[in-house]
Amino acid sequence: MDSFSTLIRTASHEQHVEAETSTFMSDLLGGRLGVDAYARYTEQLWFVYEALESGAPRLASDPVAGPFIRPELLRLPSLERDLAHLRGPDWRAGLRALPATRAYAERVAGCVRDWPAGYVAHHYTRYLGDLSGGQIIRDKAEKTWGFAKKGDGVRFYVFEEIGNPAAFKRSYRELLDAVPVDDLEKQRIVSECKRAFALNTDVFRALGEEFPLSA
C-alpha cells in the first residue's frame, strides 16, 4: 500500500501540472512578460503567505498541524523584502488582492481557524512547491530581469536555513506519513490539496487576464 505522502503526490498530480503549465506561468517563465507581471504575482503571494503564516503560531501545539510549523520555512519576511525591492518602500500602499487571491487566502485562513488537517494540505502544496519548482522560477527571474543571484527580488525562493532541500523534503514526507488522522480524514486532506492547486490555478488565470500577451 502506498504511503500517505505518495498518495497525496499522485492524487494531486493532474492539478499540479495544470497550475504549473498555466498560460501566465508559461509566459512569465518564458520571458514574455515584463517585471511588472512578476511583481504583481509576488504581491498575490503575499496575501496567501500572510494567511498561512500569521495563523501558524496558534497551530504550533496542534497534534496534526503542529509538527509542520517550522520556522525555517517562513516566507513572509523574504516576500516583504522582495516587494520593497520591486515596488519601493511604499509597497504596502499599492498592495491589491485579486478576487481569486482573496478566495485562496480566505480558504487558508478558514483552515487555520477551523481545520488543522486542511491547513496541512495548504502547507504542503505551498512550501514543498517552493522548495521544488520555485527554484526554477528563481533561476528564470534572475536571468530575465537581472536580479542579483539569491538577492532582493527573489529572496522568497531562497531558504537560507535549509542547507539540504532534498533531506528536508524527505523528512517532510515522513511527517505526512505519520500524520495522526484516520483514512477518511486523509482523503479529505487529499481533496483539500486538489482544491489548493485549483485555487492557485484560479490566481494564475486572473493574472493571465491582467497581463495578456498582445496578439
C-alpha positions as CSV (number, residue, x, y, z in Angstrom):
1,M,0.0,0.0,0.0
2,D,1.3,3.5,-0.9
3,S,2.4,5.8,1.8
4,F,0.3,8.9,2.5
5,S,2.9,11.3,1.0
6,T,2.9,9.2,-2.2
7,L,-0.9,9.2,-2.2
8,I,-1.1,13.0,-1.9
9,R,1.5,13.5,-4.7
10,T,-0.2,11.1,-7.2
11,A,-3.7,12.2,-6.4
12,S,-3.0,15.9,-6.9
13,H,-0.6,15.4,-9.9
14,E,-3.1,16.5,-12.5
15,Q,-4.0,19.7,-10.7
16,H,-0.3,20.3,-10.0
17,V,0.6,20.1,-13.7
18,E,-2.4,22.4,-14.6
19,A,-1.1,25.0,-12.2
20,E,2.5,24.8,-13.4
21,T,1.6,25.0,-17.1
22,S,-0.9,27.9,-16.9
23,T,-0.6,30.4,-19.6
24,F,0.5,33.1,-17.2
25,M,3.3,31.0,-15.7
26,S,4.4,29.8,-19.1
27,D,4.6,33.4,-20.4
28,L,6.3,34.6,-17.2
29,L,8.9,31.9,-17.3
30,G,9.3,32.2,-21.0
31,G,10.5,35.8,-20.5
32,R,7.5,37.1,-22.5
33,L,6.2,39.3,-19.7
34,G,7.8,42.3,-18.0
35,V,9.0,42.6,-14.5
36,D,5.7,44.3,-13.6
37,A,3.8,40.9,-14.1
38,Y,6.4,39.2,-11.8
39,A,5.9,41.9,-9.2
40,R,2.1,41.6,-9.4
41,Y,2.4,37.8,-8.9
42,T,4.7,38.4,-5.9
43,E,2.0,40.7,-4.4
44,Q,-0.6,37.9,-4.7
45,L,1.8,35.5,-2.9
46,W,2.0,37.9,0.0
47,F,-1.8,37.5,0.7
48,V,-1.6,33.7,0.6
49,Y,1.5,33.6,2.9
50,E,0.1,36.1,5.2
51,A,-2.9,33.8,5.7
52,L,-0.6,30.8,6.1
53,E,1.9,32.3,8.5
54,S,0.0,34.8,10.6
55,G,-2.1,32.0,11.9
56,A,0.7,29.5,12.3
57,P,1.6,30.2,15.9
58,R,-1.9,29.2,17.1
59,L,-1.4,25.8,15.4
60,A,2.1,25.1,16.8
61,S,0.7,22.9,19.6
62,D,-1.9,21.2,17.5
63,P,-1.2,17.4,17.2
64,V,-2.0,17.3,13.5
65,A,-0.6,20.6,12.1
66,G,1.9,21.4,14.9
67,P,4.8,19.3,13.5
68,F,4.6,21.1,10.2
69,I,5.1,24.6,11.7
70,R,8.8,25.0,11.0
71,P,10.4,28.5,11.4
72,E,13.0,27.7,8.6
73,L,10.1,27.7,6.1
74,L,8.6,31.1,6.9
75,R,8.5,33.2,3.8
76,L,6.8,36.5,4.8
77,P,9.9,38.5,5.8
78,S,11.6,37.5,2.5
79,L,8.5,38.3,0.5
80,E,8.3,41.7,2.1
81,R,12.0,42.4,1.2
82,D,11.3,41.4,-2.4
83,L,8.2,43.7,-2.6
84,A,10.2,46.6,-1.2
85,H,12.8,45.9,-3.9
86,L,10.1,45.5,-6.7
87,R,7.7,48.2,-5.7
88,G,9.7,50.6,-3.5
89,P,9.4,51.4,0.3
90,D,5.7,52.2,-0.1
91,W,4.8,48.8,-1.5
92,R,2.1,48.2,1.1
93,A,0.1,51.2,-0.2
94,G,-0.3,49.6,-3.6
95,L,-1.0,46.1,-2.4
96,R,-4.2,44.8,-4.0
97,A,-5.5,41.2,-3.9
98,L,-7.2,39.8,-7.0
99,P,-10.6,38.3,-6.2
100,A,-9.1,34.9,-6.9
101,T,-6.3,35.6,-4.4
102,R,-8.7,36.7,-1.8
103,A,-10.7,33.5,-2.2
104,Y,-7.5,31.5,-1.8
105,A,-6.3,33.4,1.3
106,E,-9.7,33.1,2.9
107,R,-9.7,29.4,2.4
108,V,-6.3,29.1,4.0
109,A,-7.4,31.3,6.9
110,G,-10.5,29.2,7.4
111,C,-8.4,26.1,7.7
112,V,-6.2,27.8,10.2
113,R,-9.2,28.7,12.2
114,D,-11.3,25.5,12.0
115,W,-9.5,22.6,10.4
116,P,-5.8,22.0,11.2
117,A,-5.7,18.9,8.9
118,G,-6.9,21.1,6.0
119,Y,-4.1,23.6,6.9
120,V,-1.6,20.8,6.4
121,A,-2.9,20.4,2.8
122,H,-2.2,24.0,2.0
123,H,1.1,24.0,3.8
124,Y,2.2,21.0,1.8
125,T,1.2,22.4,-1.6
126,R,2.9,25.8,-1.0
127,Y,6.1,25.0,0.8
128,L,7.1,21.8,-0.9
129,G,6.3,23.6,-4.2
130,D,8.5,26.5,-3.3
131,L,11.4,24.2,-2.4
132,S,11.0,22.3,-5.8
133,G,9.5,24.2,-8.7
134,G,10.1,27.5,-7.0
135,Q,13.8,27.2,-7.7
136,I,13.1,27.2,-11.5
137,I,11.2,30.4,-11.1
138,R,14.1,32.0,-9.1
139,D,16.6,31.0,-11.8
140,K,14.4,32.4,-14.6
141,A,13.7,35.6,-12.7
142,E,17.4,36.2,-12.1
143,K,18.2,35.7,-15.8
144,T,15.2,37.5,-17.2
145,W,15.1,40.6,-15.0
146,G,18.7,40.8,-13.8
147,F,18.1,40.2,-10.0
148,A,21.2,39.5,-8.0
149,K,21.6,35.8,-7.5
150,K,19.5,34.8,-4.5
151,G,19.2,38.6,-3.8
152,D,16.4,41.1,-3.4
153,G,13.6,40.3,-5.8
154,V,14.0,36.6,-5.5
155,R,14.6,36.1,-1.7
156,F,11.2,34.4,-1.4
157,Y,12.6,31.4,-3.2
158,V,15.8,31.2,-1.1
159,F,15.5,29.0,2.0
160,E,18.7,30.1,3.8
161,E,18.1,27.9,6.8
162,I,17.6,24.7,4.8
163,G,21.0,23.5,3.9
164,N,19.9,20.3,2.3
165,P,16.5,20.7,0.5
166,A,16.4,17.0,-0.6
167,A,16.8,15.8,3.0
168,F,14.3,18.4,4.3
169,K,11.7,17.2,1.7
170,R,12.3,13.6,2.8
171,S,11.7,14.5,6.5
172,Y,8.6,16.5,5.5
173,R,7.2,13.4,3.7
174,E,7.9,11.4,6.8
175,L,5.8,13.9,8.8
176,L,3.0,13.4,6.3
177,D,3.2,9.7,6.5
178,A,3.0,9.9,10.3
179,V,0.1,12.4,10.4
180,P,-2.2,11.2,13.2
181,V,-5.6,11.0,11.4
182,D,-7.8,8.2,10.1
183,D,-8.2,7.2,6.5
184,L,-11.3,9.3,6.0
185,E,-9.5,12.4,7.2
186,K,-6.6,11.5,4.9
187,Q,-9.0,11.5,2.0
188,R,-10.2,14.9,3.0
189,I,-6.6,16.2,3.1
190,V,-6.0,14.9,-0.4
191,S,-9.2,16.6,-1.6
192,E,-8.0,19.9,0.0
193,C,-4.7,19.6,-1.8
194,K,-6.5,19.4,-5.0
195,R,-8.5,22.4,-4.0
196,A,-5.3,24.3,-3.1
197,F,-3.9,23.7,-6.6
198,A,-7.2,24.7,-8.2
199,L,-7.3,28.0,-6.1
200,N,-3.7,28.6,-7.2
201,T,-4.6,28.0,-10.9
202,D,-7.5,30.5,-10.5
203,V,-5.0,33.1,-9.4
204,F,-2.8,32.3,-12.4
205,R,-5.9,32.6,-14.7
206,A,-6.7,36.0,-13.2
207,L,-3.1,37.2,-13.6
208,G,-3.2,36.0,-17.2
209,E,-6.3,38.2,-17.9
210,E,-4.5,41.1,-16.3
211,F,-1.3,40.5,-18.4
212,P,-2.4,39.2,-21.8
213,L,0.2,38.9,-24.4
214,S,-0.7,41.3,-27.2
215,A,-1.7,39.2,-30.1
